[in-house]
Amino acid sequence: MEISPGISIDGKIRFGKPVISGTRIPVELIIGKLAGGMTYEEVMAEYEISHKDILAVLDYAAKVLSKEEIKAIG
């Protein structure tokens, strides 16, 4: 089931974690590689994904974080 453009979940793939549609590549993996310093080009070559796939990952992550609520205790 597509949960965001280019991002899907399926209980039979990666335990239901969000992946790039049509692949088994988890969103969190791509975010981690980019955060670790890999360039878009390096990620695209290593995982055989497109620039559009990376943008879909970043868009999905931004949407998820925009809904996050942080509550201060104290």
N, C-alpha and C positions, 0 to 999 in steps of 0.2 A: 504494500500500500504506500503510495506516495504521500508523504506528510508535508513536503515543501517542494517547490520546483527543483528537480534533480536529486532529491533525497528521499529514500524509502526505508521502510521497516518491514521485516518479515521474521516471525518467530523462529523460522528454520535457518535464518542466516545471521550469523554473529550474535546469537542469543537475543535477537530482536532489537539490537542497537541500530541507530541510524547509519545508513551506508549510502554511498553514491549509487544512485539508481543504475541497475544493470550490472553492478559489481558486488564484490564482497569487501570493499574497502570502507572501513569505518570513518565517519566524520572525525572522531577524536584523533585518529591516526594522522590525518592530513593536518589538522590544527596543530598537533604536537610537532610534526616535522617542520611546519612553517615557523612555529615559535622557537624551535631549536636552531633556526638559522638557514634552513634549506631555502633555496629560491623557488619560485613558481616553476621555472624550467627544470630544475633538479627533481622536484616532486612529480612533475608531469612525465619525465623520462623514467623515473624509478617505478612508478605505479601505472604507467600507460593510461593516464587520464588527460583530459583536455583542460584548457584554461577555463572554459565554461564550468567544468566540474569543480574546480577550485573555488570559483566565484559562488557556486551553489552551496558549497560547504561553508564559506564565510558568511553568506546571507543567512543560512540556517542557524549558525552559531550566534549571529547578531540578534536574530529574532528570539532565540531561546534566552539569551542574556537579558534582553529588554524586558522580559517577563519576570525575571528574578527579583525577589523581595528580600531585603536585608533589614533585619530588626535589631536595633541596639538594645542590649540588656545592661541595666546598671543603674 
